[in-house]
């Protein structure tokens, strides 16, 4: 029969159990599988809570049974009937509602459906472009919808936790001023001020610092941020941050608050983690793991073997040392069993990471094996093995190059080798804080210093005199939180002293006029009793990706863009009407 009256459901499709037998219920949802067994028609009725099997029997209601023959996949149905135990031997242990079924005495088709572009209940994952175009259908498949439900619960838990820690949620502007020292801005033209532009915020950084000057004390916001940059699996042009800022705090206080929040998030997801998290310096992270977001779930640490190599007769490696380079090594567990082809493939992989090549030595019960052992005495080989903590059965691999290239190459190789050798436990969550980043880096192309984090990061107090003598040695009061080799959060204690901020801008090659033109409102605020303050921002999308075991943040975002920043669902970005462009003082084609 057609729908001609209001329907109020009394249970959802994932709720019914044996204890509900005998109850009369009203269910609503989408038809999944329909099975016609002659007299009886069975339909799996789905909503976001689960599936209930409904039974249409001509002996109970002929019209409902007749209606069932017209039902197709994804029709929207309403049914009313009695909950019965399934006949002996027909219970479905794979379904939470598998002990019962609903015998329908009244049914409505609330809406019909075209044939979907993919089978929604199938285990196979459809092509991603199709999934993004029909995102609302992709959600009905279950995994994505479950991720979004968990995400909603986690954002609620974050708000509750931060409120109990004395934080206040404040919204900051989406239309703001374009500022340098970051990724490319998304720009928005102003109709009311022709020729002027807003920028969408890359983060609420300046506004949250102003809130600290205002005396808010503790601020947070779960907010959208925008960066016009090349995309990959863990990037989107718009992404979500758990953003916070605190007055009168230090690094230890930030860590304590954040660890409590992270523990609550993982507890909600059914995963227990240990706090406090370990801390390592940026220098140690780079030296041992070749990354400022180290994956510490496995060993394969990088060692500096320049000393013993310099005592060898290996001319190629010694020349690298003589020219100011370094020799770094990793002892690959069980790598002595690698075939020559596997080693050759490893050498080629090293070249893709910028190295000129890769030297190797197998450590076996019979001794050291390689074509290069003739250049080393046994004492030197033993010293190298001791430094690299190599054991019998391991493969020693060496990269001789600049420090930057050697560490980066071996950092990447250790990750791919660990995955190949099955050394990574994907069920493990290994957090680590990375602290004491350099305040500045040098951009050889632009021939100037640039901020490692942003221009408002405070230097370690005792390093401030180095602005005048050796800026690259200044340590920042910055900190990142890494999880399984992914940066999930980053922040710093901020500069609250106008004079220090001036020195930072000067180090970046920014004149007083330029600094005032771009950041005048912040510089003014620092002169009105700005308190010591600091903060951090967590990437909610990245965090959700790890918690849910997904490979891409697109699987935890309701309506994401493709890697080219395109939305197949809405077909955005798209051209706009010429009239709109004229109102903004813009031409249609600026190429």
N, C-alpha and C positions, 0 to 999 in steps of 0.2 A: 504494500500500500504506500501511497505517497505521504510525505510529511505534511500534516495539516494542523499540528498542535505543538505547543512548547514541550521540550523534552529536558528533563533535569536528571542527570546521571546520579546514581546513588553509590556506585563503586567505579574504580578505574580498572583497566584491563590487566593490571599486574597485581591485583589485590587479593583475589579470591583464593581461599584455601579450603581444606577439608572441613574446618570449623564453620564455614559459611553454608554448608549443605542444608537445604530446606529454605533458605532465604530467597525472597523475590527481589531481583535487582534490575536496574536500568543501566545499560552500558552504551557508550558511544565511541566511535573510532573508525579506523580505515580497514577495509577488507584486504586481507593478504591472500592466503591460499584458500581456494574453494574446492571441496571434494564432494562429488555427487555419488553416493552409494545406493543409487536406486531410490528407495523410499526416503532415506535420510540424506540431508545435505549438511556438510560440516563446513564452517567458515572460521578461519583464524582472524579474530578481531583485534586490531593493534591500536594502542595509543602510546605515548612516551613512557608509560609506566610498565608496559609489558604486553603480553598476548593472552587472550582467553579464547578457548574453543567454544563456539556457539553451535547449537544443533537445531536445525529446522525440520520439524516432523509434521507431515500432512495430517496425522491423526490428532495433533494438538492445535494446529492452525494452518488450514489449507492455503490461505492467502499469503501468509508469511513464507510458506514453502514455495509457492509459485513465484514470489518475489525473489527468492534466493537464486532461481535459475537465470535471472537477469543481472545478477551481481557480477562485477568484474573486479580485477585487482585495482585497489586504491579508491573504490567507491566509498563514500562516507555513509556510515550506517548508524542507526540507533535501534537498540533491541531491548525488549523487556521479557523476563522469564525467570524460571526457578533454577537455583544452583543444585546440581545433582553430582553425586560421586560418579566417576567414570566406571564403566563395567570392569569387572575383574580382568586383569591382564592387559588393559588398554591405557593405564596411566603412563604419562610421559615425564620421566625423571629429568629431562633436559629443560623443562618449562617450570617456572616457579608456581604456575597455576595448573600444573599437569595432573593433579589428582581430581580435578573437577571439570565440569562443563556446564554451560547454561542452555537449558531447553527453552526455546523462544516461543512465546505465545503472542507476541506483537513485534513488528519490525517496520522500520522506516528507511527509505533511501533518502538521505539528507542532501546528497549531491553525487553526481556521476564523475567519472574521470576518463580522460583520454588514455591511450596506452602509453605508459611511461617510456622514456628513451632508454632505460635500463631496468633490469629486474631488481626491484628494491630489496627483496628478501634474500637475494643470492649472496653467497660468500665472496664472490669475485668482486674486486674493486674496479669500478668503471674508469675509463680514461679521465684524467684530471680535468681536461678542458670541458668535457661533458658534465662532470661533477660541478664545476664552477658555474657553468651556464644554468644548470638546473639545481642550484644549491639547496633550495627548499625541499627537493626530492632526495638529495644526498643526505640531508639531515635525517630523513625518515629511515635511513638504513640503520641507524642506531649508534655506531661509534662516535660520529661527529656530534650527534645530539647529546650523548653521554658526556663528552668532553665539555660541551657548553654548559650543561647542568652543573658539572663539577666546578667549572670556572666561576659560575655564579655563586656557588656556595663558598668558594675560596675568597672571592672579593668581599662577600658579606663577613666572613671570618676575619679578614684583614681589618675591615672597618671596626668591628667589635673590639679586636685586640688593641688597635691603635687608640681608640677612644679610652680604653681602660688605662692606657699609658699616658694619658693627658694630652693627646693630640686633638686638634680641631680640623675638620675638613673644610677647605676653602677652594673655590673654583677660581682659576686665573684665566686671563683673556686668551681667546683663540686667534684674535686679530691683534697682531703686535708689530714691533719694529724689526726689520731685518738687521741682524748683527753678524759680524765675521767670526772666524775661529771655530768653524764647525762644518757640517756637511752643507750641501746646497739647499737654500730655502725654497719652499713653495711660496710664490708671490700672489697677492690678491690685489687687483687694481681698485682704486677708490673712485667711485663716481662723483662723490661730493668734493673731492680734492683732485681735479684732473692732473695726471702726470705723477701722482704720488701713489705709493704702494704699501699695503700691509704685508706682513709675512706670517705664515702659520708657524707656531712655535716648535722648535726642535726639542725644547724642554721648557719647563717653567722656571728655569734657573734664576733669572734676575728677579722675577716677581716673588719667589719664595724667600730670597734674601731680603727683599724689602719688607716682607711680612715679619721677619725676625727683627728688623729695625723698628717696626711698628709695635713690638712687644707681644706678639701673638704667642711666643715661646715655643710652641710645638705645632707644626702644620703638617697635614698630609693631603694627598689627592690621588685618586686613581684616574689618570688622565690620558687623553690622546696626545701623541707627539707626531711630528711630521718631518721627514727628511727626504729630499729629492736626490736619491743616490741609486747606484746600480744594485739590483736585488739579487738575493740568493735564498737558500732554504730557510735561513733564520732572519730574514729581513723583509719588511714590508714598508711601503711609503708612509703608511700611518700605522702606528703601533701604540701599545698601552704600557704606561709606567705606573708602578706604585711609587709615588714621589713623596719624600718627607724632608723636613728641615727642623733643626732643634737649636735652641739657644743655650749657652752656658754648658756645653758638653765637650767631651774629648773622644778620641778614637775608641777607647774601651767602652764608653757608654753607648756609642753608636752600635758597636758589635753586639753588646748585650741585648739591646732592644730588638735589633734585626734578627738575632738568633732565636729569640722567643717567638717572633712572628713567623719565621721560616718553619720552626718546629710545629707551630699550630697549623700551618698550611699542610705540611706533610702528614700530620696526625689526621686531619680531615680527609686526606686522600688514602688513609689506611696504611701509611708508611711511617715507621718509627726511625728517627735519626738521633744521633748522639751530639750533644753540645757540651762544652763550647767547641767551636770549629778550630782546627789548627791555623796558625799564622806563619807565613813566610815572607821574606822581603822580596821585592821585585828582582833584586840581583840574584838571590838564590833560585827563584823560579826560572829565570832565564838560564842560569848556569847549569842547573840540574835537569830541567825539562824543556828548555828551548822555547818557552812560551810564558806569557804573563797571565795565562789562564790554564794552569797545569792540570792535567788529568792524573791524579795520584792513586787511581785504582790499581795500578800495576807498577812494577819497577822500571827496568830499562833506563836508568838514569844516565845522564851525560857526564863524562869525566874529562878533565883537562889533563892530557898526557903529553903536553908540550915539553915538559922537563926531560923525561926519559927519551923522547923522540929526538931531542936536540943532541943527545949523547950518541945517537946511532949513526950509521953511515948511509942512511936513506936520503939521498941528495934532494929529491923532489920535495919531500916534506920539510927538510931543513931549510931549503930556499924560501919556503912559505914563512917559516919562523923568522928568518933573517930579514924578510921584508915587512915584518910587523904583524904577521898573521898568527894563527894558532892552530893546534891540532887537537881535536876533540874526538872522543871514542864512546861507543856504547857496546856493552857485552850483551849480545842477543841470546837469551836463554834457549838452549836446545838448537841454536843455529848451526852448530857443527854438522848437523845432518842435512843442511841445505845442499841441493844439487848445484852444479856449476851454472846451470840455466837460471836457477832461482837467485843465485848471487849476481849473475849478469843483469837480471831484471831489477835487482836492488840497486845496482850501479846506475842503470838508466833512470830509475826513479829519483836517485839523488841528483842527477843532472837536471831533472825537471824542477827541482827545488833550488837551483842556482849554483850547486857545487860543480867543480870541474871534474870530479870523479869520486871514487870511493875505494879506499884500500881495505883489505880484510885479512884476518888470520883465524884459522880454526884452532880451538883449544881441545886437544884430544888426549886420551890416556897415553898415547905413544909420543906426545909432544906437540909442538906448534907446527901447523901445516899451512903453507902459503908460499907463493913464488917470491914474496918479499922478506921472508924470514932470514935470508942470507945477509940482509943489511943490519940485523940486530943480533947482539949477543944474547945468550940465554938469560943473563942477569937483567938485561934491559927488558926483555920480553916478560920476565917474571915481575919486574917493577910495574910495567904497563898493566899486566893482569891484576896485580894487587890494587892499583889505583882504580881500575874499572870494575873491580870485584868479579872478575871472570872466573868461571868454574869449568871443569872438564865437561865437554859437550856444548860449550858456548861458541858463538862466532863474534869475534871482535871486529867492529867496523869503525873506520877512521875517516874523518873529513878534515882536510887541511885547507884553510881559506881564511878570510877575514873573520873576526869573532862573530859578527852579525850573520854572515852566510853559514858558517859552521854550526852555530847554535840553532838557527832557523831550520836548516836542512835536517839535522839530527832530531830536532823536535818533531818535525813532520814524519820522519821515518819511524820514530819510536811508536807513534800512534798507529801507522799502517801495519807495522810488524806485530804490535800487540793484538790488533784485530785479526791478522792472519794466523797468529799462533794461539788464538782462543784465550788470551790472557785477561780479557776484559769481562768482568761480571756485570752484566747490564741490570741486574737487580740491586746493585750496590749504589749508594749515593754518597759520594766522597766530596765534601765541601772543604774549601781552604780559602782563608783570607790572604790576599796579596797586598803588601803595604810598602811604603817608602819608595814609590815610583820616582823617577826623575821628574823634576818640575818642568824642564824644558827639553826639547829635542832640536836638532839642527836640520833645516830643510835646505839641502845642497842646491836644489833647483832654484828656489827663491832667494837663496843666500841670506837666510835670516833664521832666528830662533822662533820656534812655535811651541805652544803650550801642549804638553802631553795629554792633559785632561781638558781644562778650559782656563781662561785667563784669571779666574777668581779663586783658584786653588791656592791655599796658603802654603808657603814654604816652611820647612822646619826652621824654628827660630834661630838656631845656632848657625844655619847655613845662609842667612840673609846677607852677610858681608860678601859672599861669593858672587853676588850680582855684579860686583865690580871687578872680580878677578877670574872666576871660572864658572860661568852660569850653568854649564852642563853637569856640574857636580852638586847642584842644589837638589836636595831631596824634598819631595812634596809630601804634605800631610794628606795623601790620597790613599784610598783603599778600594779594592775590588773584591767581590765574592765570586769565586769560581766553583762550579759544580760539574764534575765529570768532564772537564775540559771545555766548559762553556762559561763565559762571563754572564752571570745572571743579575749582577748588581754592581754599581760603582758610585763612589762619591768622594767627598773630601771635607776637611775642615776648611772654611772659607777665609779669605782675607777680609778682616773687618777694620783694618787700619788704612786710612787714605794714603799715607806716605808709602806703605808697602805696596798698595795697589798701583801707585804711580810708578814705582820701580819695576813692577811686573810689566806694565804697559810699555815702559821704556825698553825693557829687555826684548820685547816683541817687535821693536822698531816702530812703535806707535807714538806719534807726536802728542803733545798736550791737547792741541786743537782737535786732532783726530779722535783721541780718547773721549774728549768732552762731547764731540759731535755724535759719537756712537753710544756712549755710556754715561752721559752727563747726569741723568736722573739717578743712577746708582752711585756715582761719585759724590753727588750732593748728599745722598742719604747717609753715606759713610761718615759725614761730618756732623751728624745729629745723633751722636751717642749710639752708634751701631754696636750691638753686643757681640762677643765671641760666639760664633755659630758654625754649624756644619750640617751636612745631610747626606742623603744617598737616594738613589732611584733604582728600583728593580724592574727588569723587563718581564712583565706578566706573561707575555706570549711565550718567551723562551722558557720561563719557569714551568708553564703549563705543558709545553712540548715535552720536557723531560719527565714530569710527573706522569703524564699519560702514555709515555713510551712511543710518541710519534716521531717521525723523521723531519717533519716540516711544521713551522708555525701556522701554515695555512690550515692544518688539521685541528687547530684549537681556536680559530677565528671564524666568526659566523659568515662574513662575506668578504673574503680576502681578494687581493689582486694577484695577477699572474706575475711571473718573473720580469715581465716587461711593464709592470705597473698598470695593466689593463684589467677591467672588470668584465668578464664575459656575460655576466647576468644583466647588468644595466648598460653594457657597451660604453662605459666611461673610461677614459675621457672621450668627449665627442665634440663636434663642431657646434657652435652656438649661432643664433640668429645675428645677421649683420646689424640689426637695430641695436641689439645689446652691446655690440662692439662699439658702435658710434657713440652710445651713451657714455661709454668708458673712455672715449677718445682713442680707441685702438683701431688698427687696420686688420683686415681678415688674414692677410698673408704677409708676414714680415720677413720672409726668406729673401 
